Amino acid sequence: MSKILSVNAGSSSLKFKLFDMPSEQVICSGMADRIGHDDGLFKIEFGGKKLKENHPLPNHAVGVELLLKALVDNQIITSFDEISGIGHRVVQGGKFYATSTIFDETCAQHIEALIPLAPLHNKPNLVGYRAFKEILPKVGHVAVFDTAFHQTMEPQDFLFPIPYEYYEKYDIRRYGFHGTSHQYLSEEGQKMLGNPAHSSIISCHIGSGASITAIKDGKCVATSMGLTPLGGLMMGTRTGDIDPSVLHFSALRAGKTHEEMYEIFNKKSGMLGVSGISNDTREIEEAVYKGNSRAILASKLFVRRIADFIGQYFVRLGGADLIIFSAGVGENAGFYRAMILDEIKEALNISYDAAYNLPLRGVRAMISTPASAIKVAIIPTDEEVMIARDTYHILNAI
């Protein structure tokens, strides 16, 4: 047995889960939140207990120290020697990595070089790795990339119709994200289908950040997010795909720089921008029931964009065996699942149990009926277990 720590370092947080492998049993989980603030919060759950403590968290290294101290103080482990590997979520692996890999200094240099493509993510991912490496220098580290699963796309699926030299010189192309989640959903979806030799799955990771992936025989053939997580679907605060001239024209009209408008497209658009209420679909759903016209419009636009991508990927795959809903909205919002399915059910000959679907939250379930031409399932995603699996297998192969 091995204890593997899965780590997801964000700009102001450090989430973690400790697994007993290969059984995949969760030993503990938690996070250090509000990193960079004096009123930071550290949370850990283990053995049915939940502990919360406030601490100054000036940087990720302090968060790492609190985590490791908590593991020993609460007798979750007797010593650091029990941790045989640490898997780190890394958002952008670029053209360098089509699979997870040993996290060493060469890997760290590649991740650093890719910071311009994912400035909000790659930098803290790297900071988290270095903080753990300093305290646990002898433990094996593995980098698990959000972009890796999508590296099986063909050039006609990942290239943009811009001068080819921009791809050659600057690596500008579609990378896609949420790959660790989509890979997990693909594997679990195939199990639900009975592990057939061939399968076509449309995986919908729909949260505040959202993406859809077309999966053929367990491999990504197309995905909605692009060069950065701004592309693809309309999201909580992001525009998703729009006419490129909107950026230039909006900047001119609003008297803003392109950089300022790009920030608005990332942080003040999407559901928040259209509704004027919130980026949280739960608050928007409440406003819909109260008859708020902007909330209704935001919901319809959100749903239509998702439906359009599902239809596009149905064609790309030549049909579909299974559509999966996952992530914050996909797992927990029967209201939005129903709206999406109502948009596509006639064209794709889908039948689902509306009464069964509506209250479901965070559970694995098949919501399509036997009469449906395509099965429709809810599968809660588990990126942490995918990180643990890759870390365990890679370190044990050395």
C-alpha positions as CSV (number, residue, x, y, z in Angstrom):
1,M,0.0,0.0,0.0
2,S,1.1,3.6,-0.7
3,K,-0.1,6.9,0.5
4,I,-0.4,9.4,-2.4
5,L,-1.1,13.1,-1.8
6,S,-3.1,14.8,-4.6
7,V,-2.5,18.6,-4.7
8,N,-4.2,21.4,-6.5
9,A,-2.5,24.7,-5.9
10,G,-4.6,27.7,-7.0
11,S,-3.7,31.4,-6.9
12,S,-5.0,31.7,-3.3
13,S,-5.7,28.2,-2.3
14,L,-4.1,24.8,-1.8
15,K,-6.6,21.8,-2.0
16,F,-5.5,18.3,-1.2
17,K,-6.6,14.7,-0.7
18,L,-4.5,11.9,0.7
19,F,-5.3,8.4,-0.8
20,D,-4.4,4.9,0.2
21,M,-3.3,3.4,-3.1
22,P,-4.1,1.3,-5.0
23,S,-7.4,0.9,-3.1
24,E,-8.2,4.6,-3.8
25,Q,-9.6,5.0,-0.3
26,V,-9.6,8.7,0.8
27,I,-7.7,9.0,4.1
28,C,-8.2,12.8,4.4
29,S,-9.0,15.9,2.4
30,G,-9.0,19.6,2.9
31,M,-7.6,22.9,1.8
32,A,-5.7,26.0,2.8
33,D,-7.7,29.0,1.6
34,R,-7.1,32.7,1.3
35,I,-3.4,32.3,0.8
36,G,-1.8,35.7,0.8
37,H,-4.0,37.0,3.6
38,D,-3.6,37.3,7.4
39,D,-7.1,35.7,7.9
40,G,-6.3,32.5,6.0
41,L,-8.4,29.4,6.7
42,F,-7.2,25.8,7.0
43,K,-9.7,22.9,6.8
44,I,-9.1,19.2,7.0
45,E,-11.5,16.2,7.1
46,F,-10.5,12.7,8.3
47,G,-12.2,9.8,10.0
48,G,-15.6,11.6,10.2
49,K,-14.0,14.7,11.8
50,K,-13.9,18.2,10.4
51,L,-11.4,20.7,11.7
52,K,-11.2,24.4,10.8
53,E,-8.5,26.8,11.9
54,N,-7.7,30.4,11.1
55,H,-4.0,31.2,10.4
56,P,-2.0,33.9,8.6
57,L,-1.2,32.4,5.2
58,P,1.4,34.7,3.6
59,N,2.3,32.2,0.9
60,H,1.8,28.6,-0.3
61,A,4.8,27.3,1.7
62,V,3.0,28.1,5.0
63,G,-0.1,26.3,3.6
64,V,2.1,23.2,2.9
65,E,3.6,23.4,6.4
66,L,0.1,23.5,8.0
67,L,-1.0,20.6,5.9
68,L,2.0,18.4,6.8
69,K,1.8,19.4,10.5
70,A,-1.9,18.5,10.6
71,L,-1.3,15.1,9.1
72,V,1.2,14.2,11.9
73,D,-0.6,16.1,14.8
74,N,-3.9,14.3,14.1
75,Q,-2.1,11.0,13.7
76,I,-3.3,10.6,10.1
77,I,0.3,9.6,9.4
78,T,3.1,8.8,12.0
79,S,5.8,10.4,9.8
80,F,6.4,12.0,6.5
81,D,8.1,8.8,5.3
82,E,4.6,7.3,4.9
83,I,3.9,9.6,2.0
84,S,5.3,7.8,-1.1
85,G,4.3,10.3,-3.7
86,I,2.7,13.7,-4.4
87,G,0.7,14.4,-7.6
88,H,0.3,18.0,-8.6
89,R,-2.4,19.4,-10.9
90,V,-0.9,21.6,-13.6
91,V,-3.2,23.5,-15.9
92,Q,-1.1,24.0,-19.0
93,G,1.4,21.5,-20.3
94,G,1.5,22.9,-23.8
95,K,3.0,20.8,-26.6
96,F,5.5,19.3,-24.2
97,Y,3.3,16.7,-22.4
98,A,0.7,14.3,-23.7
99,T,0.7,12.3,-20.4
100,S,1.5,12.9,-16.8
101,T,5.2,12.9,-16.0
102,I,7.8,13.0,-13.2
103,F,7.9,16.5,-11.8
104,D,11.6,17.5,-11.9
105,E,13.4,20.7,-12.7
106,T,13.2,20.2,-16.5
107,C,9.4,19.8,-16.2
108,A,9.3,22.9,-13.9
109,Q,11.2,24.9,-16.5
110,H,8.6,23.9,-19.2
111,I,5.7,24.8,-16.9
112,E,7.4,28.2,-16.1
113,A,7.8,28.9,-19.9
114,L,4.0,28.2,-20.3
115,I,3.0,30.8,-17.6
116,P,1.9,33.3,-20.3
117,L,-0.7,30.8,-21.6
118,A,-2.1,30.2,-18.1
119,P,-0.9,33.0,-15.8
120,L,-3.6,32.5,-13.1
121,H,-2.8,28.8,-12.9
122,N,0.7,27.6,-13.9
123,K,2.5,30.0,-11.6
124,P,0.7,28.8,-8.4
125,N,1.0,25.2,-9.6
126,L,4.7,25.7,-9.8
127,V,4.9,27.5,-6.4
128,G,3.0,24.6,-4.8
129,Y,5.4,22.0,-6.3
130,R,8.5,23.9,-5.0
131,A,7.0,24.4,-1.6
132,F,6.4,20.6,-1.2
133,K,9.8,19.8,-2.8
134,E,11.6,22.0,-0.2
135,I,10.0,20.3,2.7
136,L,9.9,16.7,1.3
137,P,12.9,16.6,-1.1
138,K,13.0,12.8,-1.2
139,V,9.4,12.1,-2.1
140,G,8.5,11.4,-5.7
141,H,6.6,14.2,-7.4
142,V,4.4,13.8,-10.6
143,A,2.8,16.6,-12.7
144,V,-0.7,15.8,-14.0
145,F,-1.7,18.2,-16.8
146,D,-5.2,19.5,-17.6
147,T,-4.2,19.7,-21.3
148,A,-2.6,16.2,-21.6
149,F,-5.9,14.3,-22.4
150,H,-6.6,16.6,-25.3
151,Q,-3.2,16.0,-27.1
152,T,-4.8,13.2,-29.2
153,M,-6.7,15.8,-31.3
154,E,-5.8,15.9,-35.0
155,P,-4.4,19.2,-36.5
156,Q,-7.7,20.0,-38.1
157,D,-9.3,20.0,-34.7
158,F,-6.6,21.9,-32.7
159,L,-5.4,24.5,-35.3
160,F,-6.9,28.0,-35.6
161,P,-7.3,29.5,-39.1
162,I,-4.6,32.1,-38.6
163,P,-1.2,32.4,-40.3
164,Y,0.4,29.1,-39.9
165,E,3.7,30.7,-38.8
166,Y,1.9,31.8,-35.5
167,Y,1.5,28.1,-34.7
168,E,5.0,27.3,-35.7
169,K,6.7,30.2,-33.9
170,Y,4.4,30.8,-30.9
171,D,2.6,27.5,-30.4
172,I,-0.8,29.2,-30.7
173,R,-3.4,26.4,-31.0
174,R,-6.3,24.8,-29.2
175,Y,-5.1,23.1,-26.0
176,G,-8.3,22.5,-24.1
177,F,-8.6,22.1,-20.3
178,H,-10.3,20.1,-17.6
179,G,-8.6,17.1,-19.3
180,T,-8.1,15.2,-16.0
181,S,-11.8,15.5,-15.4
182,H,-12.8,14.5,-18.9
183,Q,-10.4,11.5,-18.8
184,Y,-12.0,10.3,-15.5
185,L,-15.5,10.8,-16.9
186,S,-14.5,8.9,-20.1
187,E,-13.2,5.9,-18.0
188,E,-16.3,5.9,-15.7
189,G,-18.7,6.4,-18.7
190,Q,-17.3,3.4,-20.5
191,K,-17.8,1.3,-17.4
192,M,-21.5,2.4,-17.3
193,L,-21.7,1.3,-21.0
194,G,-20.3,-2.1,-20.1
195,N,-16.8,-1.5,-21.4
196,P,-17.5,-1.9,-25.1
197,A,-14.7,-2.2,-27.6
198,H,-15.9,1.0,-29.2
199,S,-17.7,4.0,-27.7
200,S,-18.6,7.6,-28.5
201,I,-19.0,9.8,-25.4
202,I,-19.8,13.5,-25.0
203,S,-18.5,14.7,-21.7
204,C,-19.9,17.9,-20.3
205,H,-17.9,19.4,-17.4
206,I,-20.2,22.3,-16.5
207,G,-19.2,24.5,-13.6
208,S,-18.3,28.1,-13.3
209,G,-15.6,27.1,-15.7
210,A,-17.1,24.8,-18.4
211,S,-16.0,22.6,-21.3
212,I,-17.3,19.8,-23.4
213,T,-15.2,17.1,-25.0
214,A,-15.9,14.6,-27.7
215,I,-14.4,11.2,-26.8
216,K,-14.0,8.3,-29.3
217,D,-12.8,5.0,-27.9
218,G,-11.4,6.7,-24.8
219,K,-9.5,9.4,-26.7
220,C,-10.3,13.0,-27.1
221,V,-11.1,14.0,-30.7
222,A,-12.4,17.6,-29.9
223,T,-12.8,19.9,-27.0
224,S,-14.5,23.3,-26.5
225,M,-11.9,25.3,-24.6
226,G,-9.1,26.8,-26.8
227,L,-5.7,28.4,-26.4
228,T,-6.8,29.5,-22.9
229,P,-9.8,28.7,-20.6
230,L,-11.6,31.7,-22.0
231,G,-12.7,29.9,-25.2
232,G,-15.6,27.6,-25.9
233,L,-18.8,27.7,-23.8
234,M,-20.3,30.7,-22.0
235,M,-19.2,30.4,-18.4
236,G,-19.7,32.0,-15.0
237,T,-17.6,35.1,-15.8
238,R,-16.1,34.2,-19.2
239,T,-17.4,34.9,-22.7
240,G,-16.6,31.6,-24.3
241,D,-16.3,31.8,-28.2
242,I,-17.3,35.1,-29.7
243,D,-16.6,37.1,-32.9
244,P,-12.9,38.2,-32.5
245,S,-13.8,41.7,-33.6
246,V,-16.0,42.1,-30.4
247,L,-12.8,42.6,-28.4
248,H,-11.5,45.4,-30.7
249,F,-14.8,47.1,-31.2
250,S,-15.8,47.0,-27.5
251,A,-12.4,48.4,-26.4
252,L,-12.9,51.3,-28.9
253,R,-16.4,52.1,-27.8
254,A,-15.8,51.8,-24.1
255,G,-12.5,53.7,-24.2
256,K,-10.5,50.8,-22.7
257,T,-7.3,49.1,-23.7
258,H,-7.4,45.6,-25.3
259,E,-5.8,44.3,-22.0
260,E,-8.6,45.9,-19.9
261,M,-11.3,44.4,-22.2
262,Y,-9.6,41.0,-22.2
263,E,-9.8,41.2,-18.4
264,I,-13.5,42.0,-18.6
265,F,-14.1,39.1,-21.0
266,N,-12.5,36.8,-18.4
267,K,-13.9,38.1,-15.2
268,K,-17.0,40.2,-15.8
269,S,-18.8,38.5,-18.7
270,G,-20.6,35.2,-19.1
271,M,-23.5,34.6,-16.7
272,L,-22.5,37.5,-14.6
273,G,-22.2,39.9,-17.5
274,V,-25.5,39.0,-19.2
275,S,-27.6,38.5,-16.0
276,G,-26.2,41.5,-14.1
277,I,-26.8,39.4,-11.0
278,S,-24.1,36.8,-10.3
279,N,-21.8,34.3,-11.8
280,D,-23.5,31.6,-9.6
281,T,-26.1,29.7,-11.5
282,R,-27.9,29.0,-8.2
283,E,-28.6,32.7,-7.7
284,I,-29.5,33.1,-11.4
285,E,-31.9,30.1,-11.1
286,E,-33.7,31.8,-8.2
287,A,-34.0,35.0,-10.2
288,V,-35.5,33.0,-13.1
289,Y,-38.2,31.7,-10.9
290,K,-38.9,35.3,-9.8
291,G,-39.3,36.3,-13.5
292,N,-36.1,38.3,-13.8
293,S,-35.8,38.9,-17.6
294,R,-32.0,39.2,-17.6
295,A,-31.6,36.0,-15.6
296,I,-33.9,34.2,-18.0
297,L,-31.9,35.5,-21.0
298,A,-28.6,34.5,-19.4
299,S,-29.9,31.0,-18.7
300,K,-31.2,30.6,-22.2
301,L,-27.9,31.8,-23.7
302,F,-25.9,29.5,-21.5
303,V,-28.0,26.5,-22.4
304,R,-28.1,27.2,-26.1
305,R,-24.3,27.4,-26.2
306,I,-24.0,24.0,-24.5
307,A,-26.6,22.5,-26.8
308,D,-24.8,23.8,-29.8
309,F,-21.6,22.1,-28.8
310,I,-23.3,18.8,-28.0
311,G,-24.9,18.9,-31.5
312,Q,-21.5,19.7,-33.1
313,Y,-19.8,16.9,-31.2
314,F,-22.6,14.4,-32.1
315,V,-21.7,15.1,-35.7
316,R,-18.0,15.0,-35.1
317,L,-18.3,11.5,-33.5
318,G,-20.7,10.2,-36.0
319,G,-23.3,9.6,-33.2
320,A,-23.1,9.2,-29.5
321,D,-23.6,6.3,-27.0
322,L,-23.5,8.5,-23.9
323,I,-23.8,12.1,-22.8
324,I,-22.3,12.8,-19.3
325,F,-23.1,15.8,-17.1
326,S,-20.6,16.6,-14.4
327,A,-18.9,19.3,-12.3
328,G,-20.7,21.9,-10.1
329,V,-23.6,22.7,-12.4
330,G,-23.7,19.4,-14.3
331,E,-23.8,17.3,-11.1
332,N,-26.1,19.5,-9.0
333,A,-28.5,21.5,-11.1
334,G,-31.4,19.5,-12.4
335,F,-32.9,22.8,-13.6
336,Y,-30.1,23.3,-16.1
337,R,-29.7,19.7,-17.1
338,A,-33.4,19.7,-18.0
339,M,-33.1,22.9,-20.1
340,I,-30.1,21.5,-22.0
341,L,-31.8,18.1,-22.7
342,D,-35.0,19.9,-23.8
343,E,-32.9,21.8,-26.4
344,I,-31.4,18.6,-27.9
345,K,-33.9,15.8,-27.3
346,E,-35.9,16.2,-30.5
347,A,-32.9,16.3,-32.8
348,L,-31.0,13.5,-31.0
349,N,-34.0,11.3,-30.1
350,I,-33.3,11.6,-26.4
351,S,-35.8,10.6,-23.7
352,Y,-35.2,11.3,-20.0
353,D,-37.0,11.0,-16.7
354,A,-37.7,14.7,-15.9
355,A,-39.1,14.0,-12.4
356,Y,-36.1,11.8,-11.5
357,N,-33.6,14.2,-12.9
358,L,-34.7,17.4,-11.2
359,P,-33.7,16.7,-7.5
360,L,-30.5,14.8,-8.2
361,R,-27.4,16.4,-6.7
362,G,-23.9,15.0,-6.6
363,V,-24.9,11.4,-7.3
364,R,-24.1,8.9,-10.1
365,A,-27.3,8.2,-12.0
366,M,-28.6,7.3,-15.4
367,I,-31.4,9.8,-16.2
368,S,-32.3,8.6,-19.7
369,T,-35.1,6.2,-20.2
370,P,-34.8,2.8,-22.0
371,A,-36.5,4.4,-25.1
372,S,-33.7,7.0,-25.4
373,A,-31.4,6.7,-28.5
374,I,-28.5,8.1,-26.4
375,K,-27.9,7.3,-22.7
376,V,-27.6,10.3,-20.5
377,A,-25.8,10.1,-17.1
378,I,-24.7,12.2,-14.2
379,I,-21.2,11.2,-13.0
380,P,-19.6,13.3,-10.2
381,T,-16.1,14.1,-11.4
382,D,-13.0,13.2,-9.3
383,E,-9.9,14.9,-10.6
384,E,-8.0,14.1,-7.4
385,V,-8.3,10.3,-7.8
386,M,-7.1,10.6,-11.4
387,I,-4.0,12.5,-10.1
388,A,-3.5,9.8,-7.5
389,R,-3.8,7.0,-10.1
390,D,-1.2,8.6,-12.4
391,T,1.1,9.4,-9.6
392,Y,1.0,5.9,-8.2
393,H,1.5,4.2,-11.5
394,I,4.3,6.5,-12.7
395,L,6.3,6.3,-9.5
396,N,5.8,2.5,-9.3
397,A,7.1,2.1,-12.9
398,I,10.5,3.8,-12.1
